[in-house]
Amino acid sequence: MKKSVITAIIMSSVFMSALCSCGEAKNNNPSSASESSVVTTTVEETTASEETTETTAAETTAETSVTESEAAGENKVDTAPAADTASVAGVYSSKDGVVVLNQDRTGSISIQDTELITWTDNELLGAGSAYPYTVNGDTLTVEIAGIKSSFSKNGETPQPDPDLMSNSLIGTYKAVTGETLELNDDWTGTLTIQDTVDINWRGDRIGNEDFSYEYRVSGNILTLYYNDTEIIFEKQ
């Protein structure tokens, strides 16, 4: 009986010792530790990769936005409004001359002679000449040969020098169709179309109490705008 008990105790001790050794071996297994480390590292690398992917996506979106903004800036068209033709158009005068700006962007400038022009938002364009101008309210300022002259809507009536006029406009004009025009140095004259009538002439108009016609001068040629037609006169 005693021998059996002793044998059982010995075998129980051996069994418990084996269990402890097995547990320690399992806990000290380098392979298990390595596998755990690999798993941890893989998770961390996956998280870092996801963060990198998110950062790259954000940077790509930002770069795309900048590129689109730059492209929009490069392709932006200047939509600044042009000058208001209706408000700029009109007759501007001073004691020295008259500037006529028509709404169809044609016109004339009369100082010593009358020059036909077209006009842009900042220039009066004649035959081989360009005159910069600005408009401030009812005042038109034109730069001619480096000198700025101001003209006003409903401004003064031009008062040309009679001596200068005697070398330019004063004289007799004839048209190839038979009409005649006489301009005197006292601002009077005669116009013969069908009948001969007395006229006065000032600035860019010829007329009397019954009619008023516009005219323009270029060199020795005077063009009279008569009842929707043009009569071309040549100075004699």
SULMO-V373998 format. One record per backbone hydrogen bond with DSSP energy under -0.5 kcal/mol. CO is the residue of the C=O (numbers start at 1). NH is the residue of the N-H. Records with the same first field share a line. If there is no record, write none. Layout:
BEGIN
CO=NH, NH
END
This chain:
BEGIN
1=5
2=6
3=7
4=8
5=9
6=10
7=11
8=12
9=13
10=14
11=15
12=16
13=17
14=18
15=19
16=20
17=21
18=22
19=23
20=24
21=25
22=26
23=27
24=28
26=29
28=30
29=33
30=34
31=35
32=36
33=37
34=38
35=39
36=40
37=41
38=42
39=43
40=44
41=45
42=46
43=47
44=48
45=49
46=50
47=51
48=52
49=53
50=54
51=55
52=56
53=57
54=58
55=59
56=60
57=61
58=62
59=63
60=64
61=65
62=66
63=67
64=68
65=69
66=70
67=71
68=72
69=73
70=74
71=75
72=76
73=76
77=79
83=85
84=88
85=89
90=92, 101
91=154
92=99
93=152
94=97
95=159
97=94
98=110
99=92, 101
100=102, 108
101=90
102=105
105=119
106=102
107=117
108=100
109=111, 115
110=98
113=111, 115
115=109
117=107
118=125
122=133
123=120, 125
124=126, 131
125=118
126=128
129=126
130=132
131=124
132=143
134=141
136=139
138=140, 153
139=136, 141
140=142, 151
141=134
142=144, 149
144=147
147=144
149=142
151=140
152=93, 155
161=165
162=166
163=167
164=167
165=168, 170
171=183
172=236
173=181
174=234
175=178
179=175
180=192
181=173
182=184, 190
183=171
184=187
187=201
188=184
189=199
190=182
191=193, 197
192=180
195=193, 197
197=191
199=189
200=207
202=205
204=215
205=202
206=213
207=200
211=208
213=206
214=225
216=223
218=221
220=222, 235
221=218
222=224, 233
223=216, 225
224=226, 231
225=214, 227
226=229
229=226
230=232
231=224, 233
232=176
233=222
234=174
END
